[in-house]
């Protein structure tokens, strides 16, 4: 409250990994590489308080040997300017891609955005090519129920948790939890 937040994007940073990361390790490496570039640009040149990077990736399911499918997820890396070595790293929720998208990526070696467009072209959709935009992949797959920024928001928020507690002055107590409701006392029927 009472603090202005300015968000500035740096686009087209080289992640140092393949255009379509295909495993957890490659995806987090891409997020770390982007963060290193952002840190040098934003924190040194513009005195930014935080630097945040996001890298989306895919991986085959590891938990069910009976079937094979691709899961979509992202890693978020966040660094505070006064934190020498600590980087907060959080992984987003994971969702399974439709079979035709899975096939286009695995068999035809297409990037997620192109595979997504191939999938939605069968429905005569007019929103092709939006995978890198606000809708992202999740937007069309949820028929607009969740946008790309809504998908990333919890993961970015969770990345801030260590800093909220390390940098905050609790001398006036812990702030109230606006989501908690007070426990109702049982009526005394004696």
C-alpha positions as CSV (number, residue, x, y, z in Angstrom):
1,X,0.0,0.0,0.0
2,X,1.2,3.4,-0.9
3,X,4.1,2.1,-3.0
4,X,4.3,2.6,-6.7
5,X,5.3,-0.4,-8.8
6,X,6.8,0.1,-12.2
7,X,7.1,-2.9,-14.4
8,X,9.4,-2.8,-17.4
9,X,9.8,-5.7,-19.9
10,X,12.9,-6.7,-21.7
11,X,12.0,-8.7,-24.7
12,X,14.0,-11.0,-27.0
13,X,16.5,-12.1,-24.4
14,X,18.4,-15.2,-25.4
15,X,17.6,-18.0,-23.0
16,X,20.7,-20.0,-24.0
17,X,18.5,-23.1,-24.4
18,X,16.5,-24.5,-27.3
19,X,13.6,-22.5,-28.6
20,X,11.3,-25.1,-27.1
21,X,12.7,-26.5,-23.8
22,X,11.7,-30.1,-23.5
23,X,12.5,-30.9,-19.9
24,X,12.5,-29.4,-16.5
25,X,16.3,-28.9,-16.3
26,X,16.5,-27.1,-19.7
27,X,13.5,-24.9,-18.8
28,X,14.9,-23.7,-15.4
29,X,18.3,-23.1,-17.1
30,X,16.6,-20.8,-19.6
31,X,14.9,-18.9,-16.8
32,X,18.2,-18.6,-14.9
33,X,20.0,-17.4,-18.1
34,X,17.4,-14.8,-18.8
35,X,17.6,-13.6,-15.2
36,X,21.3,-13.1,-15.4
37,X,20.8,-10.9,-18.5
38,X,17.9,-9.0,-16.8
39,X,19.9,-8.5,-13.6
40,X,22.8,-6.9,-15.5
41,X,20.5,-4.6,-17.5
42,X,17.9,-3.7,-15.0
43,X,19.6,-3.6,-11.7
44,X,22.9,-2.1,-12.8
45,X,21.6,0.4,-15.4
46,X,18.2,1.3,-13.9
47,X,18.5,0.5,-10.2
48,X,15.6,-1.9,-10.3
49,X,14.7,-3.5,-6.9
50,X,13.7,-6.8,-8.4
51,X,14.5,-8.7,-11.6
52,X,12.1,-11.5,-12.8
53,X,12.4,-14.0,-15.6
54,X,10.0,-16.6,-16.9
55,X,10.7,-19.5,-19.1
56,X,8.0,-21.9,-20.4
57,X,8.8,-25.5,-21.1
58,X,7.4,-28.9,-21.8
59,X,8.2,-32.4,-20.5
60,X,6.9,-35.9,-20.9
61,X,5.0,-37.2,-18.0
62,X,7.3,-39.0,-15.6
63,X,4.7,-40.4,-13.3
64,X,2.8,-42.8,-15.5
65,X,4.6,-45.4,-17.6
66,X,1.3,-46.6,-19.1
67,X,0.8,-43.5,-21.3
68,X,3.0,-40.7,-22.7
69,X,1.9,-37.1,-23.1
70,X,3.4,-33.6,-22.8
71,X,2.9,-31.4,-19.8
72,X,3.3,-27.6,-20.1
73,X,4.7,-25.5,-17.3
74,X,7.0,-22.6,-16.6
75,X,9.8,-21.6,-14.2
76,X,10.0,-18.1,-12.6
77,X,13.3,-16.8,-11.2
78,X,13.3,-13.7,-9.1
79,X,16.2,-11.8,-7.5
80,X,16.4,-8.8,-5.2
81,X,19.1,-6.2,-5.8
82,X,20.5,-6.6,-2.2
83,X,20.5,-10.4,-2.4
84,X,24.0,-11.4,-3.5
85,X,23.5,-15.1,-4.2
86,X,19.8,-16.0,-3.4
87,X,17.4,-16.4,-6.3
88,X,13.8,-17.5,-5.6
89,X,12.8,-20.1,-8.1
90,X,9.1,-21.3,-8.4
91,X,7.5,-23.6,-10.9
92,X,4.0,-23.0,-12.2
93,X,1.1,-25.4,-12.3
94,X,1.3,-28.0,-15.0
95,X,-1.3,-29.0,-17.6
96,X,-1.5,-31.6,-20.3
97,X,-1.6,-30.7,-23.9
98,X,-4.2,-32.1,-26.3
99,X,-3.1,-35.1,-28.4
100,X,-2.8,-33.3,-31.7
101,X,-0.6,-30.6,-30.1
102,X,1.5,-33.3,-28.4
103,X,1.9,-35.1,-31.8
104,X,2.9,-32.0,-33.7
105,X,5.6,-31.3,-31.1
106,X,6.9,-34.8,-30.6
107,X,6.6,-36.2,-34.1
108,X,6.8,-33.1,-36.3
109,X,9.3,-31.3,-34.0
110,X,7.2,-28.1,-34.0
111,X,7.5,-25.4,-31.4
112,X,4.5,-25.1,-29.0
113,X,3.1,-21.9,-30.7
114,X,3.1,-23.5,-34.2
115,X,1.6,-26.8,-32.8
116,X,-1.1,-24.8,-31.0
117,X,-2.0,-23.0,-34.2
118,X,-2.2,-26.3,-36.1
119,X,-4.6,-27.6,-33.4
120,X,-6.9,-24.5,-33.4
121,X,-6.9,-24.2,-37.3
122,X,-9.2,-27.2,-37.5
123,X,-11.9,-25.1,-35.8
124,X,-11.6,-22.2,-38.2
125,X,-10.5,-20.0,-35.3
126,X,-9.5,-16.4,-36.0
127,X,-7.1,-16.2,-33.1
128,X,-4.2,-18.1,-34.5
129,X,-0.7,-16.9,-33.8
130,X,-1.5,-15.8,-30.3
131,X,0.6,-18.3,-28.4
132,X,3.2,-15.6,-27.5
133,X,0.6,-13.0,-26.8
134,X,-1.6,-12.3,-23.8
135,X,-3.7,-15.4,-24.3
136,X,-0.6,-17.7,-24.5
137,X,-1.3,-21.4,-24.9
138,X,-3.5,-21.6,-21.8
139,X,-6.0,-19.0,-23.1
140,X,-7.3,-20.9,-26.1
141,X,-7.1,-24.3,-24.3
142,X,-9.3,-23.0,-21.5
143,X,-11.6,-21.1,-24.0
144,X,-10.6,-17.8,-22.5
145,X,-11.1,-18.8,-18.8
146,X,-7.4,-18.3,-18.0
147,X,-5.0,-15.9,-19.8
148,X,-1.3,-16.2,-19.9
149,X,-0.8,-13.5,-17.2
150,X,-3.4,-15.1,-15.0
151,X,-1.6,-18.4,-15.3
152,X,1.8,-16.9,-14.4
153,X,0.5,-14.6,-11.6
154,X,0.5,-17.1,-8.8
155,X,3.9,-18.4,-9.7
156,X,5.4,-14.9,-9.7
157,X,3.6,-14.1,-6.4
158,X,5.0,-17.3,-4.8
159,X,8.5,-16.3,-6.0
160,X,8.2,-13.1,-3.9
161,X,7.5,-15.0,-0.6
162,X,11.1,-15.2,0.7
163,X,11.6,-11.5,0.0
164,X,8.4,-10.5,1.7
165,X,9.6,-12.0,4.9
166,X,13.3,-11.1,4.7
167,X,12.8,-7.4,3.7
168,X,9.7,-6.6,5.8
169,X,9.8,-4.7,9.1
170,X,7.5,-6.5,11.4
171,X,8.1,-4.1,14.3
172,X,4.4,-3.1,14.2
173,X,3.2,-6.7,14.1
174,X,2.2,-9.1,11.3
175,X,-0.3,-7.6,8.8
176,X,-3.8,-9.1,9.0
177,X,-4.7,-11.9,6.6
178,X,-7.5,-10.4,4.5
179,X,-8.5,-13.9,3.3
180,X,-8.9,-15.4,6.8
181,X,-12.2,-15.2,8.5
182,X,-12.4,-15.2,12.3
183,X,-13.4,-18.4,13.9
184,X,-16.9,-18.3,15.1
185,X,-17.4,-19.1,18.7
186,X,-19.8,-21.9,19.4
187,X,-23.0,-20.7,21.0
188,X,-23.1,-21.6,24.7
189,X,-26.3,-23.5,25.2
190,X,-26.1,-24.2,28.9
